Amino acid sequence: MGGIFGTIAKKSCVADLFYGTDYNSHLGTRRGGMATFSKEKGFVRSIHNLESSYFRTKFEPSLDKFEGATSGIGVISDTDAQPLIMNSHLGRFAICTVAKIVNIDELTKELLDKNMHFAEMSSGSTNPTELVALLIIQGKSFKEGIENVFRHIKGSCSMLILTESGIICARDSWGRTPIIIGKKDGAYAASSESTSFPNLDYETDYEVGPGEIIKITADGREQLRQPNNKMQVCSFLWVYYGFPTSTYEGKNVEQVRFDNGYNLAKTDPVEVDCCSGIPDSGTGMAMGYAAGKGVPYQRCIAKYTPTWPRSFTPSNQKMRSLVAKMKLIPNKAMLGGKRVLFCDDSIVRGTQLRDNVKVLFDKAGLKECHMRIACPPLVYGCPFINFTSSKSDMELITRRMIEKFEGDANKNLDKYATTDSPEYKRMVEAIRKDLGLTSLKFNTIEQLIAAIGLPKCQVCTHCFDGSSQFSLEEKADE
């Protein structure tokens, strides 16, 4: 997915930029970058590969190069190298994005046909952030250029633009990914995660609306474009992506996860000895489930945080599976002879879960393994954000089961996505058997939306039911 952070102050902003960007590290694993501006040095940029290290480790030794900067932007990216620094008729600027551009090949051809060129490449392909920058400079102003981006791309794009006079914050036209603005005496900041603010003494000041454009300076904020009428914020921010202390649209991540588990427990007749979360995103749900069920919450599986504080994403599935195995350690003393209910955020491929369940039974002496999932089954791939590292819908365990039943992985998807339909029940039971679970239950869309606390029409649930309410082509300001 990716996360962005920017800040502008009346004095040096380098420390805030460094730590604020680092607080977005859970959103991406491939690259990190920072760009700053000062009147003395102009624009300064640094980008590092994070696939085998951490943002702080890479950037801390070279912070002196940014000395004297009073404004800057940073990014943790799962895709392209960024921020980029551009020079155009709009002036010099740096830009970073959180984006998934479905029609990137089509737009690349259109720009090349207009005699424009691309200097940055990502794994041999067009750098999405450079594509966005080229669409922006076709406008007569930054506002007009960002609106040009919104008109042309299919998918999503939120961005921060560092100019010589301030930072322009533009949220995706459907609001699928958030931008939150914070303030403190003599400084303003913008971030994908409100988690970035408390320890840097910022207070949340404003949530940028869908398609809204805000310019921040050290003295305040200015609206350049009003928000669109419709919103489709990604439900997975609360299910998986979001850090527990973050809040989006006024809804705290940990509270949503707790409520999600608590409400599920009230409708679940299973009898268990204790409840445990799959670290990290299953923990809040498990604590809620334990409270709702009236059973102990116990850490039956622990994450080895000294060397696995977050998930690295190796390039091949074999290494991803090995990493997943190495970072989670079962506690045999808490598992032996027990009926344990585990909570997790989702099931994507199922490979990791299948291996873990086998270990719990064979080596830890687990008596029963019940699994409860925070969201409905993932039946549809996400066309709007970089949801997972999956390259194909066929990596989803649901699609493989549907293909097994129907002979066609795309047949009757609406039926398999409908809770408690015969097709749904058959699919869930097949997944349960495949993973070796005693029982398996997914949360319903209705329960998830109730926990989030926003109207269904404002939350994207496409990966569960194929319905984002609005298509890739429909405009959010209509």
C-alpha positions in Angstrom: 0.0 0.0 0.0 2.3 2.8 1.2 2.2 5.7 3.6 3.2 9.4 3.3 4.1 12.1 5.8 4.9 15.8 5.3 5.6 18.7 7.6 6.4 22.4 7.4 7.6 24.5 10.3 9.1 27.9 11.3 12.3 26.1 12.4 14.0 22.8 11.4 11.6 20.1 10.5 14.1 17.3 9.9 13.5 15.3 13.2 9.7 15.5 12.8 10.0 14.4 9.1 12.3 11.5 10.0 10.2 10.1 12.8 6.8 11.0 11.2 7.7 9.1 8.1 9.0 6.1 10.1 5.6 5.9 11.8 4.2 4.9 8.4 6.6 1.9 8.1 3.9 -0.7 8.7 2.3 0.4 5.4 5.1 -0.6 3.1 8.2 -2.7 2.9 10.1 -1.9 -0.4 11.4 1.7 -0.4 11.6 4.7 1.7 12.3 8.3 0.7 12.5 11.9 2.0 12.7 15.2 0.2 13.2 18.6 1.9 13.4 22.2 1.0 15.4 25.1 2.5 16.2 28.5 1.0 19.9 27.7 1.5 20.1 24.2 -0.1 17.0 24.2 -2.2 15.5 20.6 -2.7 17.4 17.7 -1.2 16.3 14.1 -1.7 17.3 10.6 -0.5 15.8 7.2 -1.4 16.7 3.8 0.1 15.7 0.2 -0.5 14.0 -1.2 2.6 13.5 -4.9 1.5 16.1 -6.2 3.9 16.3 -3.3 6.4 14.4 -0.6 8.2 13.6 3.1 7.4 15.4 4.4 10.5 18.5 2.2 9.9 18.8 3.5 6.3 18.2 7.2 6.9 19.5 8.0 10.4 23.2 8.0 9.3 22.5 10.6 6.6 20.1 13.0 8.3 22.8 15.8 8.3 22.3 16.2 4.6 18.8 17.6 5.3 20.1 20.1 7.9 18.4 23.5 7.8 15.2 22.3 6.1 12.0 23.8 7.3 9.7 21.7 5.1 9.7 18.2 3.7 7.8 15.1 2.6 8.5 11.4 3.2 7.2 8.1 1.9 7.2 4.4 2.7 6.4 2.7 -0.6 5.5 -0.8 -1.7 6.1 0.1 -5.3 8.2 2.9 -6.9 11.2 4.9 -5.9 10.0 8.3 -4.6 9.8 11.2 -3.8 10.6 12.6 -7.2 11.9 16.2 -7.7 10.5 18.0 -10.8 11.1 21.3 -12.5 8.3 22.7 -14.6 6.3 25.8 -15.5 4.6 25.4 -12.1 8.0 25.8 -10.5 10.2 23.3 -8.7 8.5 20.7 -6.5 8.9 17.3 -4.9 6.1 14.7 -5.0 5.2 11.4 -3.3 2.1 9.3 -3.8 0.1 6.4 -2.4 -1.4 5.1 -5.6 -2.6 2.2 -7.7 -3.0 3.2 -11.4 -4.9 0.4 -13.2 -4.6 2.1 -16.6 -0.9 3.1 -16.3 0.0 1.5 -19.6 -2.7 3.4 -21.4 -1.8 6.7 -19.8 1.9 6.1 -20.5 1.2 5.7 -24.2 -0.9 8.9 -24.3 1.9 10.9 -22.7 4.6 9.4 -25.0 2.4 10.3 -28.0 2.4 13.9 -26.7 6.2 13.8 -26.9 6.6 13.7 -23.1 9.2 11.4 -21.7 9.8 9.3 -18.5 13.1 9.5 -16.6 12.3 7.2 -13.7 11.6 3.5 -14.2 10.3 0.9 -11.6 11.4 -2.7 -12.4 11.4 -1.8 -16.1 8.0 -0.1 -16.0 6.7 3.4 -15.7 7.1 4.9 -12.3 3.6 5.8 -11.2 4.7 8.8 -9.2 6.4 10.3 -12.3 3.3 9.6 -14.3 1.2 11.5 -11.8 3.7 14.4 -11.9 3.5 14.6 -15.7 -0.3 14.7 -15.5 0.0 17.5 -12.9 2.3 19.7 -15.0 -0.3 19.7 -17.8 -2.4 22.0 -15.6 -2.0 25.8 -15.3 -1.9 25.4 -11.6 -1.3 22.7 -9.1 -5.0 22.5 -8.4 -5.8 22.1 -12.1 -3.0 19.6 -12.5 -4.2 17.4 -9.6 -7.8 17.5 -11.0 -6.2 16.3 -14.3 -4.9 13.3 -12.3 -8.3 12.6 -10.8 -9.9 12.7 -14.3 -7.5 10.4 -16.0 -6.4 7.7 -13.6 -8.4 4.5 -12.8 -7.6 3.2 -9.3 -6.6 5.7 -6.7 -4.0 8.3 -5.9 -3.3 10.4 -2.8 -0.3 12.7 -2.8 1.9 15.2 -1.1 3.5 17.9 -3.2 6.4 19.9 -1.6 6.8 23.4 -3.2 8.9 26.3 -2.2 6.0 27.9 -0.5 4.3 25.0 1.3 3.0 21.5 1.0 -0.1 20.6 -1.1 -2.1 17.6 0.3 -4.5 15.9 -2.1 -6.5 12.9 -1.1 -7.7 10.3 -3.7 -10.9 11.4 -5.4 -12.9 8.5 -3.7 -11.1 8.9 -0.4 -9.9 5.2 -0.5 -6.7 6.1 1.4 -6.6 8.8 4.1 -4.7 12.0 4.7 -4.9 13.5 8.2 -3.5 17.0 9.1 -2.0 17.8 12.4 -0.8 21.0 14.0 1.3 22.3 16.8 2.8 25.6 17.7 4.7 26.8 14.7 4.2 23.7 12.5 1.7 21.7 10.5 1.9 18.1 9.3 0.1 15.7 7.0 0.1 11.9 7.3 -1.5 8.7 6.1 -1.5 7.7 9.8 -2.6 9.8 12.8 -0.3 7.5 14.7 2.5 9.8 13.5 1.2 12.8 15.6 1.1 12.2 19.4 4.8 11.6 20.1 5.8 14.5 17.9 3.3 16.8 19.8 0.9 17.3 16.9 -2.8 17.3 17.5 -5.2 16.1 14.8 -6.6 19.2 13.2 -8.4 18.1 10.0 -9.2 15.1 7.9 -8.8 15.8 4.2 -12.0 14.8 2.3 -12.2 12.7 -0.9 -10.7 14.7 -3.7 -10.0 17.6 -1.5 -6.9 19.7 -1.9 -5.3 21.4 1.1 -2.2 23.6 1.2 -0.4 23.7 4.5 2.2 26.2 5.7 3.8 26.8 9.1 1.0 29.3 9.8 -2.1 27.3 8.8 -4.0 25.5 6.1 -5.8 26.7 3.0 -8.4 24.8 1.0 -7.7 24.8 -2.7 -10.4 22.4 -3.7 -13.6 21.3 -1.9 -14.1 17.6 -1.2 -16.2 15.4 -3.5 -19.7 14.3 -2.6 -19.0 10.6 -2.4 -16.5 8.5 -0.5 -15.4 4.9 -0.6 -12.8 4.6 2.1 -11.1 1.2 2.2 -12.5 -1.1 4.9 -9.1 -2.9 5.2 -7.7 0.1 6.9 -9.5 -1.1 10.0 -9.2 -4.8 9.3 -5.5 -5.0 8.5 -3.5 -2.0 7.3 -4.1 0.5 10.1 -2.0 0.8 13.2 -4.0 0.3 16.4 -3.6 3.9 17.6 -4.7 5.5 14.3 -8.1 7.0 13.6 -9.7 7.5 10.2 -13.0 9.3 9.6 -13.3 9.6 13.4 -13.1 5.8 13.8 -10.2 4.4 15.8 -8.6 1.2 14.5 -8.2 -0.7 17.8 -11.8 0.2 18.9 -13.2 -1.1 15.6 -11.2 -4.4 15.9 -12.3 -4.8 19.5 -16.0 -4.2 18.6 -15.7 -6.5 15.6 -14.5 -9.4 17.9 -17.0 -8.6 20.7 -20.0 -8.5 18.4 -18.9 -11.8 16.6 -18.6 -13.5 19.9 -22.2 -12.7 20.8 -23.4 -14.6 17.8 -21.0 -17.5 18.0 -22.2 -20.7 19.9 -18.8 -22.4 19.9 -17.3 -23.5 23.3 -13.6 -22.9 23.8 -11.1 -22.7 26.7 -9.5 -19.4 25.6 -9.1 -16.9 22.8 -5.8 -15.8 21.1 -5.0 -13.3 18.4 -2.7 -14.0 15.4 -0.2 -11.1 15.8 -0.4 -8.3 15.1 -3.7 -7.3 13.4 -5.7 -10.2 15.0 -4.9 -9.1 18.5 -7.5 -6.4 19.0 -10.3 -8.6 17.6 -9.3 -11.5 19.8 -9.4 -9.2 22.9 -12.9 -8.1 21.9 -14.0 -11.7 21.2 -12.6 -12.9 24.6 -14.6 -10.1 26.4 -17.7 -10.8 24.5 -17.5 -14.6 25.0 -16.4 -14.4 28.6 -13.3 -16.6 28.1 -9.6 -15.8 28.9 -7.5 -13.9 26.4 -4.1 -15.7 26.2 -1.1 -15.2 24.0 -0.9 -18.7 22.5 1.2 -17.5 19.6 3.9 -14.7 20.0 5.6 -12.7 17.4 9.4 -12.5 17.7 9.7 -8.7 17.7 13.5 -8.4 18.3 14.1 -9.2 14.6 10.6 -9.3 13.1 9.0 -6.0 14.2 7.2 -5.9 10.9 6.7 -8.2 7.9 9.2 -8.2 5.2 7.8 -9.1 1.7 10.4 -11.2 -0.2 9.9 -11.4 -3.9 8.9 -15.1 -4.1 6.2 -17.1 -2.4 8.6 -19.7 -1.0 10.6 -17.0 0.9 7.3 -15.2 2.0 6.1 -18.5 3.6 9.5 -19.0 5.3 9.4 -15.5 6.8 5.8 -16.0 7.9 6.8 -19.2 9.7 9.9 -17.8 11.4 8.3 -14.7 12.9 5.4 -16.5 14.7 6.3 -18.8 17.6 3.6 -21.1 19.2 3.6 -21.4 23.0 3.2 -25.1 23.7 2.6 -24.4 27.4 -0.5 -22.4 26.6 -1.8 -24.7 23.8 -1.4 -28.3 25.0 -4.8 -30.1 25.3 -6.8 -26.9 24.9 -9.7 -25.8 22.7 -8.4 -22.5 21.4 -10.1 -19.9 19.2 -7.8 -17.8 17.1 -8.7 -14.4 15.5 -7.0 -13.2 12.4 -7.6 -10.3 10.0 -8.2 -12.3 6.8 -7.3 -15.3 4.7 -5.7 -14.6 1.4 -3.8 -17.6 0.0 -4.2 -19.8 3.1 -0.6 -21.2 2.8 0.7 -19.6 6.0 -2.4 -20.5 8.0 -2.4 -24.1 6.8 1.3 -24.6 7.9 0.7 -22.9 11.2 -2.4 -25.0 12.1 -0.4 -28.2 11.3 2.3 -27.1 13.7 -0.3 -26.3 16.4 -1.7 -29.8 16.3 1.4 -31.9 15.6 4.0 -30.1 17.7 2.1 -28.1 20.3 -0.6 -30.6 21.2 -3.6 -28.4 20.5 -6.9 -30.2 21.0 -9.2 -28.0 18.9 -8.4 -25.1 16.5 -11.2 -22.7 15.8 -10.5 -19.8 13.5 -12.5 -16.5 13.4 -11.8 -14.0 10.6 -12.4 -10.2 11.0 -13.8 -9.8 7.5 -15.8 -11.8 5.0 -14.1 -14.1 2.5 -11.9 -12.3 -0.1 -13.7 -13.3 -3.3 -12.6 -10.4 -5.5 -9.2 -8.9 -6.2 -8.8 -5.2 -5.4 -8.6 -2.8 -8.4 -8.4 0.3 -6.3 -5.3 0.0 -4.0 -2.3 -2.3 -3.7 -4.1 -4.5 -1.3 -1.7 -7.5 -1.2 1.3 -8.8 -3.1 -1.0 -11.0 -5.1 -0.6 -10.8 -8.8 -3.7 -12.7 -9.7 -7.2 -13.4 -8.3 -6.3 -17.1 -8.6 -3.9 -16.7 -5.6 -7.0 -16.2 -3.5 -8.0 -19.5 -1.8 -11.7 -18.7 -2.4 -11.1 -18.5 -6.2 -9.3 -21.8 -6.2 -12.2 -23.5 -4.4 -14.7 -21.9 -6.8 -12.7 -23.2 -9.7 -12.7 -26.6 -8.1 -16.5 -26.6 -7.7 -17.5 -24.8 -10.9 -14.7 -25.6 -13.3 -14.5 -21.8 -13.8 -13.0 -19.5 -11.1 -15.2 -16.6 -12.3 -18.6 -18.4 -12.2 -21.4 -17.5 -9.7 -19.1 -15.2 -7.7 -22.1 -13.3 -6.3 -23.5 -16.5 -4.9 -20.2 -17.4 -3.2 -20.0 -13.9 -1.8 -23.5 -14.0 -0.2 -23.3 -15.0 3.4 -25.0 -18.3 4.3 -26.0 -19.1 0.7 -25.5 -22.8 -0.2 -22.5 -21.8 -2.3 -21.0 -19.7 0.5 -21.4 -22.5 3.1 -19.8 -25.1 0.7 -16.8 -22.8 0.0 -16.2 -22.0 3.7 -16.4 -25.7 4.6 -13.9 -26.6 1.9 -11.5 -23.9 3.1 -11.9 -25.3 6.7 -11.0 -28.8 5.6 -8.1 -27.6 3.4 -6.6 -25.6 6.3 -7.2 -28.4 8.9 -9.4 -26.3 11.2 -11.9 -27.6 13.7 -14.2 -24.8 12.8 -14.0 -21.7 10.6 -16.2 -18.6 10.6 -15.9 -15.3 8.8 -17.4 -12.0 9.9 -20.2 -10.7 7.8 -20.2 -7.4 5.9 -23.0 -6.2 8.1 -21.1 -6.9 11.3 -17.9 -5.3 9.9 -19.7 -2.2 8.8 -21.4 -2.0 12.2 -18.0 -2.1 13.9 -16.6 0.6 11.6 -19.6 2.8 12.3 -19.8 4.5 8.9 -22.7 4.2 6.4 -22.2 1.2 4.0 -22.2 3.6 1.0 -19.1 5.3 2.4 -17.0 2.2 2.8 -15.5 0.1 0.0 -16.2 -3.6 0.4 -15.4 -4.6 -3.2 -13.0 -7.5 -2.2 -15.8 -9.1 -0.3 -18.9 -8.6 -2.5 -17.6 -7.2 -5.8 -19.4 -4.0 -5.0 -17.5 -0.7 -4.4 -20.9 1.0 -4.8 -19.2 2.9 -7.6 -17.2 1.8 -10.7 -13.7 2.7 -11.7 -15.1 5.0 -14.3 -17.7 6.8 -12.2 -16.7 10.3 -10.9 -16.8 10.9 -7.2 -17.9 14.5 -7.5 -21.1 13.7 -9.5 
